[in-house]
Amino acid sequence: LWCYSFQNGKWTEITPKNNNKPSARTQHTAVLDEINKEMIVFGGLGQGVPLSDLWVFNFSALEWKQIISPSSTGKKTTRKEVWPAARYGHAAVSQPGVMYVYGGCDKKNNLAEFYAYTTSNSQWQKLVINNGKTKQEVPKATYFHNFVPINDAFILYGGVSFIDQTAGGELWVLKRIK
């Protein structure tokens, strides 16, 4: 983990205080949770295998923490657990206290799933994209796309189709309903 200083133009290595850290990976997402001063890392491709793990690096404590689903620990839970499937090439954006994830690929298919991870309770929620019309026109399943927050909406652009490996040029504005 490295930190760049714009003041002196130098990189400095950050040494975590614990040895617990994410495995090497590519095509993952990392977003900044400004409320908690943490970086959230989700999924990716590790040694050719899609991942579904979730890690948090706390910049104040200089420690990594893995967020583990209750079912993977054998704990019984009264709520229905939601956890995204393993994926890579997805996109994520951060809003205060929430990381949103869209799309990606699981090595067989593009994914058209939309999730929100809330930092205050460490829970995932699967979101439904609804255009309010009878015919549901929603973004295509895609990976390697761009996803940008703007005010109370998200802009989703481009991506690649896993089936025919063609690049897409679709632009979607997903407006959050509160």
N, C-alpha and C positions, 0 to 999 in steps of 0.2 A: 504494500500500500504506500503510495507516494503523494506528497502534497507540493503543489507549485506555488511559489510566492511571486505575485505580480510586482511587488515592491523591489525585490532584488534579482528577479529573473532566474531563480534557482529552484531546483527540485530537492526535496528533503524526504528521506524515507521515514515513514511512521511505523514504529515497532509496537504492535499490539501487546498488551500486558498478559494476555492469555494465549495458549497454543491452539485453542479451538478456533478454526477458521474454515471458510468454504474451500472446497476442492477447486483445482484449476478448471476453467471453463471459458467458452466463447459463446457469442450470440445470446447472452443473458441480458437482463436489464438491471440498472442501478439508478435509484432516484434518491433525492435528498428530502428527508423529513425535517423541515425547518423548525417545527415545534419542539421536537425532542433532540435536535442536533445529531441526527443519525442518518446513515446511508442504508437503504434497504436494497438487497440484492435478491433477485428471484430467477429461478430456472436457468436455462441455457443448455449448452451441449458440453458434456464432460467425457472425454475419451470416447467420443462417438455416440454417447448415450444421452437422450433427452433427460433433463433434470426437473424436479418439482420442489426442490428445497428452497427455503426462505431464510435469509441471514440478515442480521442487523449489526452494523458497526456503529458504536457510540463514540463520537469524537471527544466527548468530555472524559469518559472513563478509559478510552483507548482499548476497548474490548469488543470482540465479536460475540454474538449470541445467536444460536440457531433457534428459530421458532418452529416448534414441532407440533404436528397435528395430534390431537388427543387420541385418535384411533391408532396412530403409529406407536403410542406408548402403552396401549392396552387399557387406558383409562376409559371408564364409562362416562358418557356425557348425556345430559338431558336435552340438549339442543341437537338439531340435525347438523352434522358437520359438513362444511363446504370447503373444498380445497381444489385448486386448479390441477388438471392433469399435467404431467411432465411436458415441457415444450421448450422450443428455442426459436429465435428469430421473431419473437413477439415484441410488442412495444409497451412502454409504461410511462405514465406521467404522475406527478405528485401534486396534490393540493393539500392544504394544511390538515395533517392527521390522517390522510388517505392516499394510498397508491392505487391507481387504476391500471389494469392490464388488459390489452386486447390482442387477440389473434395468436399467431405463431404456427409452429409445425410440430408434429409428434413423430416424424420420420415416415409416416404413411399418408397423412392428410394435413391440409391446412385447417386451422381452427378459427371459428368465428365466435368465440366465447369472449365475454366481457365480464371482468371481475373487479371488485373493490376490496382492498385490504385495509382495515381500520387499525391504526396503531394503538389506540387507547384500550382496546379489548383483544388485540391480536387475533381478529377474526376475519375470514374471507366471506364475501357475499357475491353470489352470481347475479349479475344484472341483466335485465331484459331490455333490448333495444326495440322500441315501439314507435312507429311513425304516426300513430293515431288513425291510420287508414285501414280499410278492409284488406287490401292487398299489401302485404308486408314487404316493403322495399328496405332492405337493410344492407350494410356493408358486406362484401364478399369475404369468405374465409381467405386469409392472406397471411404472409409473413414477410419480413424485411420491409415493413411499411413505416411511415412516420406518424406520430401521434403527439399533438401539441395542445396544451391547455390554453384557453383564452377566455377570460372573464368567467361566465357560468357555462361554458361549453368546451368541447374538445374537437380538434380538427384531425381527421384521419385521412391520410393521403398515400396513394400508391401501394406498392407491395408486389409480391410475386405469387403466382399460382403454383402450388406444388405439382398439380397434375400435368400441366404442359410447360411449366417454367417460363411463362410469359409475364412480363411486367405490366402492372395495371396503372392507370392514370386517374382512377376515381378519387373524388374529393367528397368527403362526408363531414357534416357538422353535427355533432352529437350534443344536444343541449340537455343539461342536467335539470331534472324536475325535483324540487325540494319538497 
